[in-house]
Amino acid sequence: VAKDLGLQLPALRDRGVRVVSEGRTQYFSLHGKTGHLVTAERIDREQLCERVQQCVLRCELIVEGEM
């Protein structure tokens, strides 16, 4: 994520960059040392999308300040 945004790792913290998922469960987060998008917890496809053929988890990346 840091590379895609063209930011250095300290800038992720300085700009308050965070990942927000729909609903109460936050499935993704940013790894503080690498800037990679990682799963925040185990994702159980059968539990989330048991009746849907294509399972999609949506999230937003929030960056404070101008880009």
C-alpha positions as CSV (number, residue, x, y, z in Angstrom):
1,V,0.0,0.0,0.0
2,A,2.8,2.4,0.9
3,K,4.5,1.7,-2.5
4,D,1.2,2.1,-4.4
5,L,0.5,5.5,-2.7
6,G,4.1,6.6,-3.3
7,L,4.6,7.1,0.5
8,Q,7.5,6.2,2.8
9,L,6.6,4.0,5.8
10,P,6.7,6.8,8.3
11,A,4.3,8.8,6.2
12,L,1.6,6.1,6.6
13,R,1.6,6.8,10.4
14,D,1.9,10.5,10.0
15,R,-1.1,10.7,7.6
16,G,-3.2,8.3,9.7
17,V,-3.5,5.8,6.9
18,R,-5.9,3.0,7.9
19,V,-8.1,0.3,6.3
20,V,-11.8,0.2,7.1
21,S,-14.0,-2.8,6.3
22,E,-17.8,-2.7,5.9
23,G,-19.6,-4.0,9.0
24,R,-18.2,-4.5,12.5
25,T,-15.4,-7.0,11.7
26,Q,-12.2,-5.5,10.4
27,Y,-10.7,-8.2,8.1
28,F,-7.7,-6.2,6.9
29,S,-5.0,-4.0,8.3
30,L,-1.7,-2.4,7.3
31,H,1.5,-4.0,8.5
32,G,3.3,-1.3,10.4
33,K,6.9,-2.3,9.4
34,T,6.2,-3.1,5.7
35,G,3.2,-1.1,4.6
36,H,1.6,-4.3,3.2
37,L,-2.1,-5.0,3.3
38,V,-2.6,-8.0,5.5
39,T,-5.5,-10.0,6.9
40,A,-6.3,-8.9,10.5
41,E,-8.0,-12.2,11.3
42,R,-8.9,-15.5,9.8
43,I,-11.5,-15.2,7.0
44,D,-14.0,-18.0,6.7
45,R,-15.5,-17.9,3.2
46,E,-18.1,-20.5,4.0
47,Q,-19.4,-18.5,7.0
48,L,-19.4,-15.1,5.1
49,C,-20.7,-16.2,1.7
50,E,-22.3,-19.6,2.1
51,R,-25.0,-18.9,-0.5
52,V,-23.0,-16.7,-2.9
53,Q,-20.8,-18.1,-5.6
54,Q,-18.5,-15.0,-5.8
55,C,-17.4,-13.8,-2.3
56,V,-16.3,-10.2,-2.1
57,L,-15.0,-8.3,0.9
58,R,-15.0,-4.6,0.5
59,C,-12.7,-2.2,2.4
60,E,-11.6,1.4,2.1
61,L,-8.2,2.9,2.5
62,I,-8.4,6.2,4.5
63,V,-5.6,8.7,4.1
64,E,-5.8,12.0,6.0
65,G,-4.5,15.1,4.3
66,E,-3.9,15.9,0.6
67,M,-2.3,13.4,-1.8
